[in-house]
């Protein structure tokens, strides 16, 4: 009877110690990886492209509005610069209520940081203000971004630029 009691106590002790093991959090809203993504967003705001590149691994794969076609860091910089060249101001809201970050560790043990924010920009040609919801999914390894999926709808932005170009053409024809 005493042996059975000892076995039960030993079993409960093992269960208690196993349950109290420090397991990695699978979800959090604050971490070094999130701080890295916040620095990435700041470098984007500042137009500091050399610093922006340091947040990525050399072999990073970047997918924007696609699951199939990857872009290099340099191609992405060219695309982003081309996009913001049409604005007099741009960026994500500064308030924490406008930007959301989450870090997860998925079932495969991969670390991802998710970003949601509203990009706001003012077109330089006509001062039209645009707001574009943006979602980024960033896979992190050793503090660097190795994979990025970015999703946003730029149809309104593209349509506004087309209207500006059409007005320019009408003005050119009218002055001839």
DRENTORMI-937222 format. One record per atom (N, C-alpha, C, CB): residue number from 1; y, z, x. Coordinates in steps of 0.02 Angstrom, whole numbers, padded with zeros to 5 digits. Each point is the difference from the previous one (the first is absolute). Glycine has a CB too. Layout:
residues N
<rec NUM,<Y,Z,X>>
...
***
This chain:
residues 176
<rec 1,<-00059,00000,00041>>
<rec 1,<00059,00000,-00041>>
<rec 1,<00063,00000,00044>>
<rec 1,<-00063,00060,-00091>>
<rec 2,<00059,-00019,00145>>
<rec 2,<00057,00003,00045>>
<rec 2,<00010,-00067,00034>>
<rec 2,<-00020,00123,00018>>
<rec 3,<-00034,-00157,-00001>>
<rec 3,<00004,-00065,00033>>
<rec 3,<00031,-00051,-00047>>
<rec 3,<-00100,00027,00069>>
<rec 4,<00082,-00026,-00132>>
<rec 4,<00028,-00046,-00050>>
<rec 4,<00075,00012,-00007>>
<rec 4,<-00110,-00004,-00061>>
<rec 5,<00130,00068,00061>>
<rec 5,<00071,00018,-00005>>
<rec 5,<00038,-00027,00060>>
<rec 5,<-00029,00104,-00066>>
<rec 6,<00000,-00097,00126>>
<rec 6,<00032,-00025,00061>>
<rec 6,<00005,-00076,00000>>
<rec 6,<-00045,00099,00062>>
<rec 7,<-00006,-00132,-00088>>
<rec 7,<00001,-00074,-00004>>
<rec 7,<00056,-00022,-00047>>
<rec 7,<-00125,-00006,00023>>
<rec 8,<00131,00040,-00080>>
<rec 8,<00053,-00017,-00048>>
<rec 8,<00069,00011,00030>>
<rec 8,<-00077,00030,-00095>>
<rec 9,<00086,00027,00129>>
<rec 9,<00064,00014,00032>>
<rec 9,<00015,-00051,00055>>
<rec 9,<-00016,00122,-00025>>
<rec 10,<-00033,-00140,00063>>
<rec 10,<00009,-00051,00052>>
<rec 10,<00019,-00067,-00032>>
<rec 10,<-00083,00060,00075>>
<rec 11,<00050,-00078,-00128>>
<rec 11,<00015,-00062,-00036>>
<rec 11,<00071,00000,-00026>>
<rec 11,<-00120,-00011,-00031>>
<rec 12,<00141,00065,00000>>
<rec 12,<00068,00005,-00026>>
<rec 12,<00052,-00003,00057>>
<rec 12,<-00043,00068,-00097>>
<rec 13,<00027,-00037,00154>>
<rec 13,<00045,-00002,00058>>
<rec 13,<00007,-00071,00025>>
<rec 13,<-00034,00117,00031>>
<rec 14,<-00021,-00153,-00026>>
<rec 14,<00002,-00070,00023>>
<rec 14,<00042,-00042,-00048>>
<rec 14,<-00114,00013,00055>>
<rec 15,<00103,-00003,-00120>>
<rec 15,<00038,-00038,-00051>>
<rec 15,<00075,00016,00007>>
<rec 15,<-00100,00002,-00078>>
<rec 16,<00116,00062,00087>>
<rec 16,<00070,00020,00007>>
<rec 16,<00032,-00033,00061>>
<rec 16,<-00027,00109,-00057>>
<rec 17,<-00006,-00106,00114>>
<rec 17,<00028,-00031,00060>>
<rec 17,<00005,-00076,-00005>>
<rec 17,<-00047,00094,00066>>
<rec 18,<-00002,-00125,-00097>>
<rec 18,<00003,-00072,-00009>>
<rec 18,<00056,-00021,-00047>>
<rec 18,<-00124,-00006,00021>>
<rec 19,<00135,00044,-00073>>
<rec 19,<00052,-00016,-00048>>
<rec 19,<00070,00009,00030>>
<rec 19,<-00077,00035,-00092>>
<rec 20,<00083,00008,00141>>
<rec 20,<00065,00015,00030>>
<rec 20,<00016,-00045,00061>>
<rec 20,<-00013,00117,-00040>>
<rec 21,<-00031,-00164,00055>>
<rec 21,<00013,-00045,00057>>
<rec 21,<00064,-00038,-00012>>
<rec 21,<-00123,-00011,00022>>
<rec 22,<00161,-00002,00031>>
<rec 22,<00062,-00040,-00005>>
<rec 22,<-00019,-00073,-00005>>
<rec 22,<00066,00086,00065>>
<rec 23,<-00059,-00113,-00124>>
<rec 23,<-00013,-00071,-00010>>
<rec 23,<00067,-00035,-00002>>
<rec 23,<-00108,00022,-00064>>
<rec 24,<00112,-00084,00088>>
<rec 24,<00064,-00035,-00001>>
<rec 24,<00023,-00012,-00072>>
<rec 24,<-00028,-00055,00110>>
<rec 25,<00093,00062,-00120>>
<rec 25,<00027,-00014,-00066>>
<rec 25,<-00007,-00074,-00014>>
<rec 25,<00081,00096,00008>>
<rec 26,<-00103,-00113,-00067>>
<rec 26,<-00008,-00070,-00018>>
<rec 26,<00064,-00029,-00029>>
<rec 26,<-00122,00021,-00021>>
<rec 27,<00169,00022,00002>>
<rec 27,<00062,-00023,-00030>>
<rec 27,<00055,00049,00019>>
<rec 27,<-00061,-00055,-00096>>
<rec 28,<00118,00028,00117>>
<rec 28,<00058,00042,00015>>
<rec 28,<00064,-00040,-00006>>
<rec 28,<-00071,00072,00076>>
<rec 29,<00126,-00038,-00084>>
<rec 29,<00065,-00033,-00002>>
<rec 29,<00043,00017,00061>>
<rec 29,<-00006,00001,-00125>>
<rec 30,<-00024,00032,00174>>
<rec 30,<00035,00013,00063>>
<rec 30,<-00050,-00001,00057>>
<rec 30,<00088,00069,-00059>>
<rec 31,<-00072,-00108,00111>>
<rec 31,<-00045,-00005,00057>>
<rec 31,<00037,-00037,00056>>
<rec 31,<-00103,00001,-00075>>
<rec 32,<00073,-00001,00134>>
<rec 32,<00030,-00038,00055>>
<rec 32,<-00002,-00075,-00014>>
<rec 32,<-00036,00090,00081>>
<rec 33,<-00015,-00113,-00117>>
<rec 33,<-00003,-00071,-00018>>
<rec 33,<00056,-00019,-00048>>
<rec 33,<-00125,00002,00017>>
<rec 34,<00140,00041,-00065>>
<rec 34,<00055,-00012,-00046>>
<rec 34,<00066,00000,00039>>
<rec 34,<-00065,00053,-00096>>
<rec 35,<00072,-00007,00142>>
<rec 35,<00061,00002,00041>>
<rec 35,<00008,-00066,00039>>
<rec 35,<-00009,00126,00010>>
<rec 36,<-00046,-00154,00013>>
<rec 36,<00002,-00064,00036>>
<rec 36,<00024,-00056,-00046>>
<rec 36,<-00094,00039,00074>>
<rec 37,<00071,-00039,-00136>>
<rec 37,<00021,-00052,-00048>>
<rec 37,<00074,00011,-00019>>
<rec 37,<-00119,-00009,-00044>>
<rec 38,<00140,00071,00039>>
<rec 38,<00071,00013,-00013>>
<rec 38,<00043,-00028,00057>>
<rec 38,<-00030,00104,-00066>>
<rec 39,<00007,-00096,00128>>
<rec 39,<00037,-00027,00057>>
<rec 39,<00000,-00076,-00002>>
<rec 39,<-00031,00100,00068>>
<rec 40,<-00024,-00130,-00090>>
<rec 40,<-00004,-00073,-00008>>
<rec 40,<00052,-00024,-00050>>
<rec 40,<-00123,00003,00026>>
<rec 41,<00129,00031,-00083>>
<rec 41,<00048,-00019,-00052>>
<rec 41,<00071,00009,00028>>
<rec 41,<-00081,00034,-00092>>
<rec 42,<00094,00019,00129>>
<rec 42,<00066,00010,00030>>
<rec 42,<00018,-00056,00048>>
<rec 42,<-00015,00124,-00012>>
<rec 43,<-00033,-00144,00053>>
<rec 43,<00012,-00055,00047>>
<rec 43,<00014,-00066,-00037>>
<rec 43,<-00074,00057,00085>>
<rec 44,<00040,-00067,-00141>>
<rec 44,<00014,-00058,-00042>>
<rec 44,<00072,00003,-00026>>
<rec 44,<-00122,-00007,-00034>>
<rec 45,<00142,00065,00007>>
<rec 45,<00068,00008,-00025>>
<rec 45,<00052,-00014,00055>>
<rec 45,<-00042,00086,-00082>>
<rec 46,<00028,-00061,00142>>
<rec 46,<00047,-00007,00056>>
<rec 46,<-00002,-00069,00032>>
<rec 46,<-00013,00121,00020>>
<rec 47,<-00037,-00162,-00039>>
<rec 47,<-00008,-00065,00032>>
<rec 47,<-00020,00006,00073>>
<rec 47,<00084,-00046,-00079>>
<rec 48,<-00117,00102,00096>>
<rec 48,<-00022,00013,00068>>
<rec 48,<-00071,-00027,00008>>
<rec 48,<00075,00104,00009>>
<rec 49,<-00080,-00169,00002>>
<rec 49,<-00065,-00034,-00002>>
<rec 49,<-00045,00018,00059>>
<rec 49,<00055,-00092,-00060>>
<rec 50,<-00026,00107,00118>>
<rec 50,<-00042,00021,00057>>
<rec 50,<-00033,00068,-00015>>
<rec 50,<00075,-00064,00080>>
<rec 51,<-00036,00110,-00108>>
<rec 51,<-00029,00065,-00019>>
<rec 51,<-00049,-00009,-00058>>
<rec 51,<00105,00059,00038>>
<rec 52,<-00089,-00103,-00084>>
<rec 52,<-00044,-00014,-00058>>
<rec 52,<-00069,-00021,00024>>
<rec 52,<00100,-00033,-00069>>
<rec 53,<-00102,-00010,00120>>
<rec 53,<-00064,-00025,00026>>
<rec 53,<-00043,00056,00030>>
<rec 53,<00055,-00110,00022>>
<rec 54,<-00024,00163,00003>>
<rec 54,<-00038,00053,00034>>
<rec 54,<-00044,00040,-00048>>
<rec 54,<00091,00007,00083>>
<rec 55,<-00082,-00015,-00147>>
<rec 55,<-00040,00037,-00048>>
<rec 55,<-00068,-00034,-00014>>
<rec 55,<00107,00042,-00052>>
<rec 56,<-00115,-00102,00080>>
<rec 56,<-00060,-00040,-00012>>
<rec 56,<-00043,-00004,00062>>
<rec 56,<00063,-00066,-00086>>
<rec 57,<-00128,00060,00076>>
<rec 57,<-00046,-00016,00054>>
<rec 57,<00012,-00074,00019>>
<rec 57,<-00087,00086,-00039>>
<rec 58,<00073,-00103,00101>>
<rec 58,<00010,-00069,00023>>
<rec 58,<-00040,-00051,-00042>>
<rec 58,<00020,00044,00114>>
<rec 59,<-00075,-00023,-00141>>
<rec 59,<-00044,-00045,-00037>>
<rec 59,<00007,00008,-00076>>
<rec 59,<-00080,00004,00095>>
<rec 60,<00135,00025,-00117>>
<rec 60,<00010,00014,-00072>>
<rec 60,<-00004,-00064,-00041>>
<rec 60,<00072,00098,00029>>
<rec 61,<-00102,-00090,-00087>>
<rec 61,<-00005,-00055,-00048>>
<rec 61,<00046,00017,-00058>>
<rec 61,<-00120,-00028,00033>>
<rec 62,<00166,-00019,-00048>>
<rec 62,<00050,00012,-00052>>
<rec 62,<-00009,-00052,-00055>>
<rec 62,<00081,00049,00084>>
<rec 63,<-00089,-00024,-00145>>
<rec 63,<-00008,-00043,-00059>>
<rec 63,<00056,00017,-00048>>
<rec 63,<-00128,-00007,00015>>
<rec 64,<00171,-00041,-00030>>
<rec 64,<00052,00012,-00051>>
<rec 64,<-00011,-00048,-00058>>
<rec 64,<00082,00038,00089>>
<rec 65,<-00093,-00009,-00147>>
<rec 65,<-00013,-00037,-00062>>
<rec 65,<-00060,-00046,00005>>
<rec 65,<00121,00005,-00024>>
<rec 66,<-00169,00015,00063>>
<rec 66,<-00063,-00038,00007>>
<rec 66,<-00054,00047,00025>>
<rec 66,<00063,-00107,00023>>
<rec 67,<-00125,00089,-00039>>
<rec 67,<-00058,00035,00027>>
<rec 67,<-00031,-00040,00057>>
<rec 67,<-00020,00053,-00111>>
<rec 68,<00041,-00117,00119>>
<rec 68,<-00036,-00045,00044>>
<rec 68,<00038,-00018,00064>>
<rec 68,<-00053,-00044,-00100>>
<rec 69,<00116,00028,00095>>
<rec 69,<00037,-00026,00058>>
<rec 69,<00036,00056,00036>>
<rec 69,<00015,-00110,-00059>>
<rec 70,<-00033,00119,00122>>
<rec 70,<00029,00053,00041>>
<rec 70,<00059,-00028,00040>>
<rec 70,<-00111,00059,00007>>
<rec 71,<00158,-00015,00009>>
<rec 71,<00058,-00019,00041>>
<rec 71,<00002,00046,00060>>
<rec 71,<00064,-00042,-00101>>
<rec 72,<-00035,00018,00155>>
<rec 72,<00010,00041,00060>>
<rec 72,<00063,00042,-00010>>
<rec 72,<-00058,-00086,00074>>
<rec 73,<00068,00133,-00028>>
<rec 73,<00062,00040,-00002>>
<rec 73,<00061,-00045,00006>>
<rec 73,<-00062,00097,00050>>
<rec 74,<00061,-00144,-00003>>
<rec 74,<00058,-00043,00011>>
<rec 74,<00013,-00045,-00061>>
<rec 74,<-00024,00002,00123>>
<rec 75,<-00028,-00028,-00153>>
<rec 75,<00009,-00041,-00061>>
<rec 75,<00029,00043,-00057>>
<rec 75,<-00096,-00074,00035>>
<rec 76,<00073,00135,-00040>>
<rec 76,<00026,00044,-00053>>
<rec 76,<00073,00016,00012>>
<rec 76,<-00115,00049,-00014>>
<rec 77,<00134,-00038,00076>>
<rec 77,<00071,00014,00016>>
<rec 77,<00043,-00060,-00019>>
<rec 77,<-00035,00076,00094>>
<rec 78,<00012,-00137,-00077>>
<rec 78,<00038,-00060,-00017>>
<rec 78,<00008,-00005,-00076>>
<rec 78,<-00044,-00058,00103>>
<rec 79,<-00009,00071,-00140>>
<rec 79,<00002,-00003,-00073>>
<rec 79,<00048,00053,-00029>>
<rec 79,<-00118,-00043,-00001>>
<rec 80,<00113,00104,00026>>
<rec 80,<00044,00053,-00025>>
<rec 80,<00073,-00013,00017>>
<rec 80,<-00095,00081,00013>>
<rec 81,<00108,-00104,00049>>
<rec 81,<00069,-00017,00019>>
<rec 81,<00027,-00056,-00043>>
<rec 81,<-00024,00037,00118>>
<rec 82,<-00017,-00088,-00132>>
<rec 82,<00022,-00055,-00043>>
<rec 82,<00016,00023,-00070>>
<rec 82,<-00070,-00076,00067>>
<rec 83,<00031,00123,-00092>>
<rec 83,<00011,00027,-00066>>
<rec 83,<00066,00039,-00004>>
<rec 83,<-00124,00006,-00016>>
<rec 84,<00134,00039,00065>>
<rec 84,<00060,00043,-00003>>
<rec 84,<00062,-00035,00025>>
<rec 84,<-00074,00098,00015>>
<rec 85,<00067,-00156,00016>>
<rec 85,<00059,-00037,00024>>
<rec 85,<00044,-00022,-00059>>
<rec 85,<-00066,-00040,00099>>
<rec 86,<00038,00037,-00157>>
<rec 86,<00037,-00021,-00060>>
<rec 86,<00035,00059,-00034>>
<rec 86,<-00082,-00092,-00015>>
<rec 87,<00078,00151,00044>>
<rec 87,<00029,00059,-00032>>
<rec 87,<00058,00028,00041>>
<rec 87,<-00112,00026,-00050>>
<rec 88,<00157,00007,00015>>
<rec 88,<00054,00037,00034>>
<rec 88,<-00020,00073,00010>>
<rec 88,<00086,-00078,-00050>>
<rec 89,<-00134,00101,00011>>
<rec 89,<-00029,00067,00009>>
<rec 89,<-00070,-00001,-00030>>
<rec 89,<00115,00056,-00004>>
<rec 90,<-00158,-00013,00031>>
<rec 90,<-00068,00004,-00025>>
<rec 90,<-00031,00067,00021>>
<rec 90,<-00012,-00126,00007>>
<rec 91,<-00041,00143,-00040>>
<rec 91,<-00038,00060,00019>>
<rec 91,<-00033,00031,-00060>>
<rec 91,<00079,00019,00093>>
<rec 92,<-00115,00034,-00078>>
<rec 92,<-00033,00040,-00052>>
<rec 92,<00044,00059,-00015>>
<rec 92,<-00116,-00037,00037>>
<rec 93,<00115,00061,-00099>>
<rec 93,<00040,00057,-00019>>
<rec 93,<-00012,00058,00048>>
<rec 93,<-00004,-00037,-00120>>
<rec 94,<00056,00072,00135>>
<rec 94,<-00004,00056,00048>>
<rec 94,<-00030,00063,-00031>>
<rec 94,<00098,-00047,00059>>
<rec 95,<-00095,00053,-00125>>
<rec 95,<-00025,00059,-00034>>
<rec 95,<-00076,00002,00001>>
<rec 95,<00103,00001,-00072>>
<rec 96,<-00130,00058,00082>>
<rec 96,<-00073,00008,-00002>>
<rec 96,<-00028,-00016,-00069>>
<rec 96,<00009,00087,00089>>
<rec 97,<00034,-00089,-00141>>
<rec 97,<-00023,-00018,-00067>>
<rec 97,<-00013,-00075,-00006>>
<rec 97,<00064,00097,-00046>>
<rec 98,<-00039,-00136,00094>>
<rec 98,<-00007,-00073,-00002>>
<rec 98,<-00055,-00026,00045>>
<rec 98,<00120,-00006,-00026>>
<rec 99,<-00145,00048,00070>>
<rec 99,<-00051,-00021,00048>>
<rec 99,<-00058,00049,-00003>>
<rec 99,<00087,-00054,00075>>
<rec 100,<-00148,00027,-00076>>
<rec 100,<-00059,00043,-00003>>
<rec 100,<-00048,-00019,00055>>
<rec 100,<00014,00012,-00124>>
<rec 101,<-00042,00039,00157>>
<rec 101,<-00048,-00009,00053>>
<rec 101,<-00061,00042,-00016>>
<rec 101,<00091,-00022,00085>>
<rec 102,<-00150,-00007,-00072>>
<rec 102,<-00062,00037,-00007>>
<rec 102,<-00047,-00020,00057>>
<rec 102,<00014,00008,-00126>>
<rec 103,<-00050,00040,00152>>
<rec 103,<-00052,-00015,00049>>
<rec 103,<-00067,00017,-00031>>
<rec 103,<00078,00024,00098>>
<rec 104,<-00125,-00069,-00089>>
<rec 104,<-00068,00013,-00024>>
<rec 104,<-00050,-00015,00056>>
<rec 104,<00034,-00028,-00120>>
<rec 105,<-00089,00061,00116>>
<rec 105,<-00058,-00017,00042>>
<rec 105,<-00053,-00023,-00049>>
<rec 105,<00028,00085,00094>>
<rec 106,<-00046,-00150,-00088>>
<rec 106,<-00046,-00027,-00050>>
<rec 106,<-00073,00018,00016>>
<rec 106,<00080,-00094,-00020>>
<rec 107,<-00126,00071,-00022>>
<rec 107,<-00070,00017,00008>>
<rec 107,<-00031,-00027,00065>>
<rec 107,<-00009,00000,-00124>>
<rec 108,<00042,-00050,00154>>
<rec 108,<-00024,-00027,00064>>
<rec 108,<00031,00036,00060>>
<rec 108,<-00017,-00111,-00056>>
<rec 109,<00058,00162,00043>>
<rec 109,<00032,00038,00053>>
<rec 109,<00063,-00033,00027>>
<rec 109,<-00111,00044,00029>>
<rec 110,<00135,-00097,-00062>>
<rec 110,<00061,-00034,00022>>
<rec 110,<00061,00038,-00026>>
<rec 110,<-00060,-00111,00000>>
<rec 111,<00112,00113,00041>>
<rec 111,<00063,00032,-00019>>
<rec 111,<00049,-00053,-00022>>
<rec 111,<-00020,00095,00081>>
<rec 112,<00047,-00086,-00141>>
<rec 112,<00049,-00047,-00028>>
<rec 112,<00062,00039,-00022>>
<rec 112,<-00092,-00079,-00038>>
<rec 113,<00150,00049,00048>>
<rec 113,<00062,00027,-00027>>
<rec 113,<00025,-00051,-00051>>
<rec 113,<00029,00065,00107>>
<rec 114,<-00014,-00040,-00166>>
<rec 114,<00027,-00042,-00053>>
<rec 114,<00074,00015,-00008>>
<rec 114,<-00112,-00005,-00059>>
<rec 115,<00150,-00048,00051>>
<rec 115,<00073,00005,-00008>>
<rec 115,<00019,-00037,-00063>>
<rec 115,<00018,00008,00125>>
<rec 116,<00024,00023,-00166>>
<rec 116,<00030,-00032,-00058>>
<rec 116,<00075,00012,00004>>
<rec 116,<-00105,00015,-00071>>
<rec 117,<00143,-00068,00062>>
<rec 117,<00073,00007,00000>>
<rec 117,<00033,-00059,-00034>>
<rec 117,<-00007,00066,00105>>
<rec 118,<00069,-00056,-00125>>
<rec 118,<00039,-00054,-00029>>
<rec 118,<00049,-00026,00052>>
<rec 118,<-00010,00050,-00116>>
<rec 119,<-00002,-00111,00138>>
<rec 119,<00045,-00033,00047>>
<rec 119,<00061,-00023,-00039>>
<rec 119,<-00096,-00038,00076>>
<rec 120,<00155,00053,-00049>>
<rec 120,<00062,-00021,-00032>>
<rec 120,<00040,-00040,00050>>
<rec 120,<00001,00102,-00076>>
<rec 121,<00024,-00159,00053>>
<rec 121,<00040,-00042,00043>>
<rec 121,<00057,-00032,-00038>>
<rec 121,<-00100,-00020,00071>>
<rec 122,<00153,00004,-00035>>
<rec 122,<00057,-00036,-00028>>
<rec 122,<00004,-00067,00034>>
<rec 122,<00062,00108,-00026>>
<rec 123,<-00065,-00162,-00013>>
<rec 123,<00005,-00067,00029>>
<rec 123,<00070,-00011,00028>>
<rec 123,<-00087,-00043,-00081>>
<rec 124,<00089,00017,00141>>
<rec 124,<00064,-00011,00034>>
<rec 124,<00042,-00053,-00035>>
<rec 124,<-00053,00034,00108>>
<rec 125,<00021,-00085,-00135>>
<rec 125,<00036,-00058,-00028>>
<rec 125,<00036,00016,-00066>>
<rec 125,<-00084,-00073,00054>>
<rec 126,<00057,00119,-00094>>
<rec 126,<00030,00012,-00065>>
<rec 126,<00001,00073,-00021>>
<rec 126,<-00038,-00113,-00031>>
<rec 127,<00022,00158,00074>>
<rec 127,<-00002,00073,-00011>>
<rec 127,<-00047,00021,-00057>>
<rec 127,<00116,00004,00042>>
<rec 128,<-00163,-00048,-00059>>
<rec 128,<-00050,00018,-00051>>
<rec 128,<-00046,00054,00029>>
<rec 128,<00004,-00117,-00051>>
<rec 129,<-00016,00169,00011>>
<rec 129,<-00044,00054,00023>>
<rec 129,<-00070,-00011,-00028>>
<rec 129,<00098,00079,00006>>
<rec 130,<-00146,-00071,00038>>
<rec 130,<-00070,-00010,-00018>>
<rec 130,<-00039,00064,00015>>
<rec 130,<00008,-00124,00022>>
<rec 131,<-00061,00135,-00061>>
<rec 131,<-00044,00057,00012>>
<rec 131,<-00071,-00025,-00004>>
<rec 131,<00084,00083,-00047>>
<rec 132,<-00123,-00071,00099>>
<rec 132,<-00068,-00025,00004>>
<rec 132,<-00048,00058,00015>>
<rec 132,<00041,-00114,00039>>
<rec 133,<-00087,00131,-00085>>
<rec 133,<-00050,00051,00015>>
<rec 133,<-00047,-00025,00055>>
<rec 133,<00007,00043,-00119>>
<rec 134,<-00021,00001,00167>>
<rec 134,<-00041,-00017,00058>>
<rec 134,<-00056,00051,00005>>
<rec 134,<00098,-00055,00061>>
<rec 135,<-00159,00030,-00047>>
<rec 135,<-00056,00044,00016>>
<rec 135,<-00029,-00021,00066>>
<rec 135,<-00025,00020,-00123>>
<rec 136,<00016,00027,00168>>
<rec 136,<-00033,-00013,00065>>
<rec 136,<-00061,00045,00004>>
<rec 136,<00110,-00032,00056>>
<rec 137,<-00165,00004,-00031>>
<rec 137,<-00060,00037,00016>>
<rec 137,<-00011,-00010,00075>>
<rec 137,<-00052,-00013,-00118>>
<rec 138,<00054,00067,00156>>
<rec 138,<-00001,-00004,00073>>
<rec 138,<-00059,00039,00027>>
<rec 138,<00126,-00012,00002>>
<rec 139,<-00172,-00023,00030>>
<rec 139,<-00057,00034,00031>>
<rec 139,<00022,00024,00069>>
<rec 139,<-00085,-00071,-00065>>
<rec 140,<00073,00135,00079>>
<rec 140,<00021,00030,00063>>
<rec 140,<-00060,00019,00043>>
<rec 140,<00103,00043,-00057>>
<rec 141,<-00098,-00059,00122>>
<rec 141,<-00050,00021,00048>>
<rec 141,<00037,00024,00062>>
<rec 141,<-00088,-00082,-00044>>
<rec 142,<00075,00143,00065>>
<rec 142,<00032,00029,00058>>
<rec 142,<00077,-00004,-00004>>
<rec 142,<-00101,-00030,00068>>
<rec 143,<00128,00042,-00127>>
<rec 143,<00073,00001,-00009>>
<rec 143,<00033,-00067,-00004>>
<rec 143,<-00003,00105,00058>>
<rec 144,<-00035,-00159,-00059>>
<rec 144,<00028,-00068,-00004>>
<rec 144,<-00026,-00035,-00062>>
<rec 144,<00009,-00006,00126>>
<rec 145,<00032,-00041,-00152>>
<rec 145,<-00020,-00040,-00057>>
<rec 145,<-00045,-00057,00025>>
<rec 145,<00107,00029,-00064>>
<rec 146,<-00167,-00034,00037>>
<rec 146,<-00046,-00053,00021>>
<rec 146,<-00007,-00054,-00055>>
<rec 146,<-00061,00083,00071>>
<rec 147,<00073,-00063,-00133>>
<rec 147,<-00002,-00047,-00056>>
<rec 147,<00055,00019,-00049>>
<rec 147,<-00125,-00018,00013>>
<rec 148,<00160,-00034,-00038>>
<rec 148,<00053,00012,-00049>>
<rec 148,<-00007,-00050,-00056>>
<rec 148,<00077,00045,00088>>
<rec 149,<-00078,-00019,-00149>>
<rec 149,<00003,-00042,-00060>>
<rec 149,<00066,00017,-00034>>
<rec 149,<-00127,-00005,-00014>>
<rec 150,<00169,-00045,00004>>
<rec 150,<00064,00010,-00034>>
<rec 150,<00003,-00044,-00062>>
<rec 150,<00056,00028,00109>>
<rec 151,<-00037,00003,-00165>>
<rec 151,<00005,-00037,-00062>>
<rec 151,<00067,00012,-00033>>
<rec 151,<-00124,00008,-00014>>
<rec 152,<00158,-00064,-00003>>
<rec 152,<00065,00001,-00032>>
<rec 152,<00012,-00068,-00030>>
<rec 152,<00045,00087,00081>>
<rec 153,<-00003,-00090,-00133>>
<rec 153,<00014,-00062,-00035>>
<rec 153,<00071,-00022,00017>>
<rec 153,<-00080,00031,-00094>>
<rec 154,<00088,-00087,00130>>
<rec 154,<00066,-00023,00019>>
<rec 154,<00024,-00059,-00042>>
<rec 154,<-00024,00039,00116>>
<rec 155,<-00006,-00049,-00175>>
<rec 155,<00020,-00056,-00043>>
<rec 155,<00074,00004,-00019>>
<rec 155,<-00116,-00004,-00044>>
<rec 156,<00141,00063,00027>>
<rec 156,<00070,00007,-00019>>
<rec 156,<00046,-00016,00059>>
<rec 156,<-00032,00088,-00086>>
<rec 157,<00012,-00066,00145>>
<rec 157,<00038,-00013,00061>>
<rec 157,<00002,-00075,00014>>
<rec 157,<-00034,00113,00046>>
<rec 158,<-00024,-00145,-00049>>
<rec 158,<-00004,-00072,00012>>
<rec 158,<00040,-00039,-00051>>
<rec 158,<-00114,00016,00050>>
<rec 159,<00110,00003,-00113>>
<rec 159,<00038,-00034,-00053>>
<rec 159,<00075,00007,00012>>
<rec 159,<-00094,00021,-00081>>
<rec 160,<00116,00037,00102>>
<rec 160,<00072,00011,00014>>
<rec 160,<00023,-00044,00058>>
<rec 160,<-00009,00119,-00043>>
<rec 161,<-00032,-00125,00095>>
<rec 161,<00017,-00043,00057>>
<rec 161,<00002,-00073,-00022>>
<rec 161,<-00052,00082,00080>>
<rec 162,<00006,-00103,-00123>>
<rec 162,<00000,-00068,-00025>>
<rec 162,<00063,-00015,-00042>>
<rec 162,<-00125,00001,00000>>
<rec 163,<00147,00048,-00039>>
<rec 163,<00062,-00009,-00039>>
<rec 163,<00060,-00007,00047>>
<rec 163,<-00050,00067,-00094>>
<rec 164,<00051,-00028,00147>>
<rec 164,<00055,-00004,00048>>
<rec 164,<00001,-00069,00033>>
<rec 164,<-00008,00124,00021>>
<rec 165,<-00050,-00149,-00002>>
<rec 165,<-00004,-00066,00032>>
<rec 165,<00019,-00055,-00049>>
<rec 165,<-00091,00043,00076>>
<rec 166,<00069,-00036,-00138>>
<rec 166,<00018,-00050,-00051>>
<rec 166,<00075,-00001,-00011>>
<rec 166,<-00112,00015,-00056>>
<rec 167,<00144,00043,00054>>
<rec 167,<00073,00003,-00009>>
<rec 167,<00036,-00032,00059>>
<rec 167,<-00013,00104,-00068>>
<rec 168,<-00013,-00094,00128>>
<rec 168,<00029,-00031,00060>>
<rec 168,<-00003,-00076,-00005>>
<rec 168,<-00034,00100,00069>>
<rec 169,<-00024,-00124,-00091>>
<rec 169,<-00009,-00073,-00006>>
<rec 169,<00047,-00030,-00053>>
<rec 169,<-00120,00012,00035>>
<rec 170,<00129,00023,-00091>>
<rec 170,<00045,-00022,-00052>>
<rec 170,<00071,-00002,00028>>
<rec 170,<-00075,00048,-00090>>
<rec 171,<00095,00003,00127>>
<rec 171,<00067,00002,00030>>
<rec 171,<00009,-00056,00050>>
<rec 171,<00004,00124,-00017>>
<rec 172,<-00055,-00139,00057>>
<rec 172,<00005,-00054,00049>>
<rec 172,<00008,-00068,-00034>>
<rec 172,<-00070,00067,00079>>
<rec 173,<00032,-00078,-00133>>
<rec 173,<00004,-00062,-00037>>
<rec 173,<00069,-00006,-00034>>
<rec 173,<-00126,00002,-00018>>
<rec 174,<00151,00053,-00008>>
<rec 174,<00065,-00001,-00035>>
<rec 174,<00057,-00013,00049>>
<rec 174,<-00045,00080,-00085>>
<rec 175,<00039,-00060,00147>>
<rec 175,<00054,-00011,00049>>
<rec 175,<-00004,-00069,00032>>
<rec 175,<00001,00123,00022>>
<rec 176,<-00054,-00161,-00034>>
<rec 176,<-00006,-00067,00030>>
<rec 176,<00034,-00051,-00039>>
<rec 176,<-00104,00032,00047>>
***
